[in-house]
Amino acid sequence: MSGRLPSHNQLVLPLLEVCNEAGGRIHAQDAYAAIEEKLSLTPAALEMTVRGGGNTTVSKFHHRVRWARHHAVESGLLQSSSRGVWELTAAAEDKLCRNQTGIVFTIWETELGQVLWGTAEQAAAVIEPGSIDLVYTSPPYPLLQPKEYGNLNSSDWLKWMGDLAEQWSGLLADTGSLVVNIGSISVAGKPFKDPYVARFEIDLIDRLGLHLVDEHFWHNPAKLPGPVQWVSVKKKRLKNSVEHLLWFAKSEDFKSNNDNVREAESPHTTRFRKNALESGKGLGRRPGGSVAGKGFLTSNGTSIPSVLQVQAHEGPHSAYRRACKEHDIRPHPAISPLALPDRFIRLTTEPGDLVYDPMAGSLATCYAAELLKRRWIGSELSAHYIAGGTLRFGS
Ligand SMILES: C[S@@+](CC[C@H](N)C(=O)[O-])C[C@H]1O[C@@H](n2cnc3c(N)ncnc32)[C@H](O)[C@@H]1O
């Protein structure tokens, strides 16, 4: 039993929980009773009063619950559906579906892989050190406006992600790679880019001793113009439609084969090669000192670009979104196109190797690994996202 009355901040989560337990909506009077019981409040705590309007006194506990409700409404977690009835919003349902138990559960598996429900921090503790060939992930990147799954400012993000990268590095085999997909952000209120990506790279190199193999880019031409203030309103900057794919290796002996990710050569390059071969221009000594012979310009019709040109996320008609709709599950708000993990899985692993996505979201990396016959592990905080992701795998 508790003789202390919780503060209104401490009452927000119990309030959301009792609302959830009542099926998503609850009458105020029932909410008071359910919270009283949930928190085992003593009669003494419940008898405390505060002054109300006029000369009246009201229950201090009810007063605090109403403040908690006010706070939850302001944070977008509760809404009033009718007078005296409080209802969870979709964002609150998602928050309640996050694993806050401190325990990692294996909640679903295939012959090749398993999904762990829990935080990346806790999941790292249950994975065998040195067993992973590729850690591929798209963490929530820092944003000044929090998204529904919670983003931090860039300095807190760097500390968080630096600690996680240290755990991931310990999980990697000596021949393993870590690939992190992140986007750019701007300095708040300024027309400048936040250099957090460079800081992150340098931290992993200097502090963790990882090797930066390369920076690849995902060009998404369909991205909306942003940052809006500096691109569309003040017209100073150009649209940012590129995300980073930072590729680190644990040692010089990292596993990789670029033949596995060759793409068809562009008609422009084929024409250029043909013209150069016919005219002999471009052969001989190059500005860097190397000598280009005819072999330099012959081609097998493929190329190995470091910029991935992939149109937006899986569109409204994709199998994943259709399946979510059929099962009445909200799709993940930040899905990676399968082509991104697919490229790095092909490049740095072989069938049977083990791929891990610590922040697996809609299980895009896990699904790409499954299709490529790699073993895989995905960990994710939100049960909603896992539920949607499992639909990718069919029945
Ligand atoms: C950008 S999304 C990943 C999207 C994923 N690549 C996909 O294609 O669906 C980031 C994910 O990290 C999850 N997340 C945030 N913090 C986490 C943590 N500490 N541990 C595990 N997952 C976390 C979020 O719930 C979110 O689904």
The ligand as an ORCA input file, in Angstrom:
! r2SCAN-3c Opt
* xyz 0 1
  C      13.798      4.171    -38.561
  S      12.958      2.919    -37.745
  C      13.581      1.456    -38.517
  C      12.781      1.131    -39.720
  C      13.194     -0.179    -40.362
  N      14.485     -0.095    -41.013
  C      12.130     -0.598    -41.376
  O      12.422     -0.618    -42.583
  O      11.011     -0.854    -40.977
  C      13.684      2.858    -36.168
  C      13.079      1.804    -35.238
  O      13.831      1.766    -34.032
  C      12.950      1.379    -32.997
  N      13.627      1.719    -31.729
  C      13.793      2.932    -31.165
  N      14.504      2.827    -30.036
  C      14.814      1.498    -29.900
  C      15.549      0.760    -28.936
  N      16.137      1.341    -27.899
  N      15.653     -0.572    -29.119
  C      15.061     -1.190    -30.177
  N      14.365     -0.531    -31.122
  C      14.252      0.794    -30.980
  C      11.683      2.164    -33.281
  O      10.566      1.579    -32.652
  C      11.644      2.088    -34.812
  O      10.834      1.027    -35.248
*
